[in-house]
Amino acid sequence: IKYLQTKQNNYGCFREDGKLFSSTMNGGLGKGKNKELLLTAYVVTSLRTDNGSMAQIIRNKGLDCLTNYFVKNSEETIAGMSNYSLALITYSLSLYQPNNPLTTLLQDQ
């Protein structure tokens, strides 16, 4: 948890750390801002079973990152995302905020 905390920026997003030597290991992460969002969604989802207070803080900041990104950007952002990106982010948000209007909007895409 302490390691994850050092990799989370002030906005709650996670940044990639280090180099990837094989692009086949990249999966659906892609490039640019989407990469940061997807990594954040993945980490937030993976912390689902950890009920510790530090994990909860990290999760909440991560959810803020995801939510704030879509609030600040228009629906054009959603239209430009891959199905993989939308599915992962929507899944992560729906685990913690199933009734959030953003979650509903993403589920309808």
Contacts in CASP RR format, 6 or more apart in sequence:
PFRMAT RR
TARGET T0000
AUTHOR 0000-0000-0000
METHOD contacts of the structure
MODEL  1
IKYLQTKQNNYGCFREDGKLFSSTMNGGLGKGKNKELLLTAYVVTSLRTD
NGSMAQIIRNKGLDCLTNYFVKNSEETIAGMSNYSLALITYSLSLYQPNN
PLTTLLQDQ
1 50 0 8 1.000
1 52 0 8 1.000
1 54 0 8 1.000
1 55 0 8 1.000
1 58 0 8 1.000
2 54 0 8 1.000
4 14 0 8 1.000
4 43 0 8 1.000
4 47 0 8 1.000
4 58 0 8 1.000
5 54 0 8 1.000
5 58 0 8 1.000
7 14 0 8 1.000
7 15 0 8 1.000
7 17 0 8 1.000
8 14 0 8 1.000
8 58 0 8 1.000
8 61 0 8 1.000
8 62 0 8 1.000
9 15 0 8 1.000
11 61 0 8 1.000
11 64 0 8 1.000
11 65 0 8 1.000
11 68 0 8 1.000
12 40 0 8 1.000
12 61 0 8 1.000
12 62 0 8 1.000
12 64 0 8 1.000
12 65 0 8 1.000
13 36 0 8 1.000
13 37 0 8 1.000
13 39 0 8 1.000
13 40 0 8 1.000
13 62 0 8 1.000
13 65 0 8 1.000
13 69 0 8 1.000
14 36 0 8 1.000
14 39 0 8 1.000
14 40 0 8 1.000
14 43 0 8 1.000
14 62 0 8 1.000
14 65 0 8 1.000
15 36 0 8 1.000
15 39 0 8 1.000
16 35 0 8 1.000
16 36 0 8 1.000
16 39 0 8 1.000
20 26 0 8 1.000
28 38 0 8 1.000
28 82 0 8 1.000
28 84 0 8 1.000
28 85 0 8 1.000
29 35 0 8 1.000
29 38 0 8 1.000
29 39 0 8 1.000
30 38 0 8 1.000
33 69 0 8 1.000
34 81 0 8 1.000
34 82 0 8 1.000
34 85 0 8 1.000
36 65 0 8 1.000
37 65 0 8 1.000
37 66 0 8 1.000
37 69 0 8 1.000
37 85 0 8 1.000
37 89 0 8 1.000
38 85 0 8 1.000
38 88 0 8 1.000
38 89 0 8 1.000
40 62 0 8 1.000
40 65 0 8 1.000
40 66 0 8 1.000
40 92 0 8 1.000
41 66 0 8 1.000
41 88 0 8 1.000
41 89 0 8 1.000
41 91 0 8 1.000
41 92 0 8 1.000
41 93 0 8 1.000
42 88 0 8 1.000
42 92 0 8 1.000
43 58 0 8 1.000
43 62 0 8 1.000
44 58 0 8 1.000
44 59 0 8 1.000
44 62 0 8 1.000
44 63 0 8 1.000
44 66 0 8 1.000
44 92 0 8 1.000
44 96 0 8 1.000
45 88 0 8 1.000
45 91 0 8 1.000
45 92 0 8 1.000
45 95 0 8 1.000
47 55 0 8 1.000
47 58 0 8 1.000
47 59 0 8 1.000
48 95 0 8 1.000
59 96 0 8 1.000
63 92 0 8 1.000
63 93 0 8 1.000
63 96 0 8 1.000
63 97 0 8 1.000
66 89 0 8 1.000
66 92 0 8 1.000
66 93 0 8 1.000
67 93 0 8 1.000
67 97 0 8 1.000
67 100 0 8 1.000
67 102 0 8 1.000
69 77 0 8 1.000
70 77 0 8 1.000
70 78 0 8 1.000
70 102 0 8 1.000
70 105 0 8 1.000
70 106 0 8 1.000
71 102 0 8 1.000
75 105 0 8 1.000
78 86 0 8 1.000
78 105 0 8 1.000
78 106 0 8 1.000
78 109 0 8 1.000
81 89 0 8 1.000
86 106 0 8 1.000
86 109 0 8 1.000
89 106 0 8 1.000
90 103 0 8 1.000
90 106 0 8 1.000
90 107 0 8 1.000
90 109 0 8 1.000
93 100 0 8 1.000
93 102 0 8 1.000
93 103 0 8 1.000
93 106 0 8 1.000
94 103 0 8 1.000
94 107 0 8 1.000
97 103 0 8 1.000
END
